[in-house]
Amino acid sequence: MHPVDLIAPSKTLEVDSLAKKLISEGKDVVNLTAGEPDFQTPRPIIEEAINALNKGLTKYTDSNGILPLREAISKYLKEKKKVQFTPDEIVVSNGGKQALFNAFASILDEGDEAILFAPYWVSYPAQITMVRAKPVVVRTSFERQFVPTVDELLSAITLKTKLIVVNSPNNPSGGIYDYETMKAIADIANEKRIYVISDEVYDDLVYEGNHVSMYGLVDDDLLIYVNAFSKSHAMTGWRVGYVATKNKDIKKRISKIQSHLSSNINTTAQYAAIKACETDNSYMIEEFKKRRKFVVEKAEEYGLSFVEPKGAFYLFFKVKGSDEEFCKRLLSEKLVATVPGSAFDMPGFVRMSFATNIETLDKGLKRIKEFMEEWDKNF
């Protein structure tokens, strides 16, 4: 059987298909599924793209990304995130998603095992399976705010374990791993010589405490760092992500994969991303803080059971019965689109995004409250 045949269709497709059908019929659907900011890309970034087009900068580039962009990313990481990679240690990709695939493909061989902490982003296991490796899931608990323990991680490690994937702030839970947790994971990886892919695309969106990076905790030759401009600068459609590592062999493999898979990413987007490295996004973060505060207060008022999101822009709340059935009926009966927790390997929960305006969030949450009052009567 081909590995792609082993990948299950997205559990969100049915809900998404119904949502689109209802919208096309003119229904007042509140869509809380989107994992993207509702802000427009900042104007200076757009202007830089226009300037690049006017200058005729539309040809092939180095498949690693143009040097000025890699230099800008290197400076941006060092000054803003205290993460230090040289331009030669960075490969620019078509969003964080391709950066992750490039990393998986450069590390994993057929039969290797890669550890994921559930709930996890939907594309991790699919991409791992595509490169003929095996996802191994560590199930975290609601009671521990979906933060893994050392014992849970150790129990999942075998002689075939090649990689651990860490995503903090986390999609879908909104949880963040504290320093002690990150240090514990790093210590295990260092001791057992296991690679770590650290997906930090939500690192700007931390509302309590400070973001803790795996950089500086995991040995340089074991760390593969992934980030993107999609969430932090409202650039989801521009498709600019990047992977960085000091492991020269892994870096060479990633470069080869990038060159044969798609050559360079969109040239105009690369010049825009240079500007993104120096564009202030604090106003977006402040607005997300207000939305998070509103959503948390309303969720508490309405009696929802959830882990308070300390990062990203999602509320992950518990529901009784089938989460998939809950989402389907919530959409068909109350016209609110959400994502079932089963899509993230965490059944019994529902993810709603607060990457939209407060008026829309208020409308959606009121409908969710009304629906749950009826839903819960069945249990």
N, C-alpha and C positions, 0 to 999 in steps of 0.2 A: 504493500500500500504506500502511495506517495505521502510524505509527511503533511502536505497541505490538506489531504483528505482527512487527517486526524483533527484538524482545527474545526471546532464547532462554530456555526454561524453566530454572529453577535446576538445576544439575547435582547438587545435594545432595538433591533430592527423592526420587530412587530409593533412596538409602541411608537417608534419614529414614523413608520409607514402610516399608522392610523392618525398620528398628529398631523402629518402633511395632508392627508385626505380631508381631515376636518377643517384645516386652515384653508384649503382650496375651495371648500364649500362656504367659506365666509364666517366660520365659527370663531368665537372669541377664545382662542386657545392661549393659555398661559404656559409658555415653554420654559421650563426650568431644567432643561437637560444640558444646555450648552456649556462646554468647558472652555469658553473663551470670553474675554472681557468685551463688554458692549461699547467701550470707548472707541473712537476713531484713532487710527494711528496718528501720533503727534505730527503736527504740520511740518516741523523742521525735517523730519525723516522723509516725508512725502516730497518736500522740495528738493532734497538731496537726490532722490530717485529721478525726479524730473530733470535736474541738472545733468545727471549721468546720461540720460537719454538724449538730451540736447547736444551733449558732447560726443555722441556716437559711441558711447561705451556699452556696446551690445554684442561683443564678440566672446569667443571662448576665453576662459581664464585658466589659471592653474587649478587643477581639480581639487587641491587642498583648500582652495579659497585664495582670493587675491591677498598679497602680502600686506597691503595697508589695512585690510580688515583683520587679519590675524594679529597684526601689531596692535590694532585698536582693542581687540578682545583681550589680548594679553595685558594691556595697560588697564583696561576696565576691570578685569578680574583682580588684579593686584591692588588697585586703589580702592575699589568698592567692596570687594568680597574677601580680601586678604588671601587670595588663592593665586599661586604663582606658576604659570606655564609660559614658556617661551613661544614665539610665533611658530617655530618649527615643531612644537609639540601639540599643535592644534590642527584639526581638520574640520572644515566647515561643511555642513550637510543640509539636506532638504528637511529642515525642522529637526526637533529633538527625536522624532520617531526614526528617521533614517540614521541619526547618530547612534541610537540604541541598537538598531539592526547591524550596523557596521561593527559595533563593539561585540555583539553576540557572535557574529560570524567570524571575527578575528580571534576569538578565545575558545569557542566551543567546538569539540569534535563529536562525531557520532557516538552516542551512548553516554556522553558527559552529563552530569547533573548540575542544574542551576537552581539555587534556593530563592524562593519568593516568599514574602510575608503577606498573607491575606488579611485584609482586603488589598488587592493590588490593581494597578491599571491594566485594562483589558488586553493591551497588545503585548505585554511581556511574555505570557506563555505561548501565544501564537508565534511570535518571532523566534523564541527558543526552539519550538517544535519545527519551524521551517528550516533551521540549520541542523536538524536531526539530533538534537540534544533533548534532554528530559527535564521539564519543570518539576521541582519538588516543593510542595507548598507547606509552609509553617503557618498554622492557623492561630492568629492572635485573638485575644478576647475583648469583648465590650467592657468587661469589668476593669481591665488594665488599659483602657483607652486605645486598644489596638496596637499597643507597644509590645514587641516580642521580648521574651526573657532569654537569658543565656541558656537555660536548660532546654527550652524549645528549639533554639538554634542548634545546640550540640546534638540533640536527638535526631536531627534531620541530616547531619553530615555523615557521609560514607566515603569510601575510598574513591568513588567516582565523582565526588563533589569538586567542581572546578570553579564555581562562581557563586557569589551572593549578590543579589540586587537590592539596593537600599533606595527608597523613595521618601524623602522627608524635606519639606512638608508633603503630606501624603494625599494622593488622589486614589480613592474617593473620600477618605474619612476626615480630611482636614487636620489630622493629627500631626504632631511633630515629635521627633525623637530627641530627648534631652542628651546632654553631653555624656552622661554615664552610660546610656544605652548605645550611643554611637561608638564610644570608646570600647565597650565590651565586644561589640561586633567586630571592630577593627582589630582588637587584641586576638580574637579567635582566628580571624582571617590571616593575620601576620604569623601567628604560631603555626597554623596548618598550611600556610602558603596557598591560600585560596584568593582568587581575584575578586575584586569588589567593583561593581558598576554603581556609581552614585548618581542617581537622577535627581538633580536639584533645580528643576525648571520653575518651581514655585518659591525659590529661596527669597525673593523680594517680598513675598506676601506672607509675612510672619507678624502676628498680632500680639502675641504674648511671649516675653523672653526674647532671645536672640537665635537666629538661625545657626545651627551647628553643621559645618561641612565635614565630610569624610576626608577632605584634604588636610594633610598634616597628622591624621590619625592612622590611616592605612599606609603601609610602606609604598614608596614611590613606584616600585616595579610591579605592584599589585593593583594600583588604583586606576580606574578609568572614569573620568569625570565627564558628565553630560549636562549641558544646559542649552538654553534657547532664548530668543527674544519674544516668542509667541505670547506668553502670559504677562511678562513684565512690561512690555512696551506695546501691547495690543497689536501684535504683528502676526497673528495666527496664519493669515493667508499668504504672507510673504515667504514663508517656509525657510527660515534661517535658524539653524541650530548648529551645535558644534560639540565635538568630543575632544578631550585632551588627556594625554597620558605621557609620563616620562619613560615608560617602557618602550625602548626603541624598536624592538621586534613587533610589539603589538601595534605601535604607531605605523610602521611600514605596511603591515597587513591592512590596517584601516585605510591607509592611503590607496593601496591597490584596489580594495573593494570599492571605494568611492569612485576611483577613476574608471573602473569597468562598469559600475552600476549606472552612473548618471553623468560622468564627467563632473564639471563644476555645477554648482547650483546657479539659479538665475542671476545673471551678471548685475542687472540693475538693482536687485534686492541686496546684493553684497555692498554696493555703495551706500544704499540706504542704511544698512546695518552699521556702517562706520559711524554715521550720525547718531544712531541709536545709542551707541556707547557713551555719548556725551549729552544725551537728552534727558532732562529731568522727568522722572515718572512718579514723583512723590504725590502729586495730586490724585493720581489713580489709587495709590495705596491708601491715602486718607479716605477716599470715597469707599473703598472696600471695607475699611474699618467701620465706617458708619453703617454700611449694609450688614456687616457681620453682627454688629451690636443690635441692630433692629431685628434681624432674623433670630438671634439667640433669645432676645427678650420675648418675642412673639411665640417662639417654640416652647419656651418655659410656661408662658401664660396659657397656651393651648394644651399643655400636658404631654408634649412629645418627649420621648425618651431618646437621648442622643448624647454623643460625646462632643463636648464643646470644641468647635473648630479653632485651632490655634494658628492655622495657616491655610493657604490655598483659598478657594472660594466655594466650598461645598458644605452642606449640612447633611449628615448621614444619620438617619433616625430609624428606630426600630418599629416594626409593624408585626401584627399577629397574622398567622396563616402564611399563605404564599405571597411573597413580595412581587412576583411576576404578575399574578392575578390582581394584586392591589394596584399596581401601576396601570394595568390595562383598564381596569374599571374606573380608576381615578380620572383617566383621560377621557374615557367614553361618557362617564356620568357627570364629571365636574370640569372637564376641558382643561386639566392641568397635566402637563407632560413631565414625568420624572424618570429616573433610571433605576431599575430593580437592582438590589444588592447582589443578586445571583450573578450579574454580569461581572462582578468583581470578586467572585468566589466567596461571597459573604451573604448567603440567603438570610431572609428575615429582616433585611434593612432596605432602605430606599435612599438614593442620593438625589438631592436637589441642589441646583447651582444658585448662588446669589450674585452671579456676575451680570446682574441687570438692575434696573432702577428700583427704588424703594416702593413706588406706586405699584409696579408689577408684582413685586415680592409680597406686598400686603394683600393684593387680590388673590395671589396663588395660595398663600398660607391660610387665608380665611376659607377658601374652598377645600383645602386639605383638612382643616379642622372639621368642617361640616361633613366631609366624606368619612373621616375616621369615626365620628360619633355613630354613624350608621354601620360602618364596617365592624367596629368592635362589638356590636351587639350579637354578632355571629359566633363569638368565642366566650 
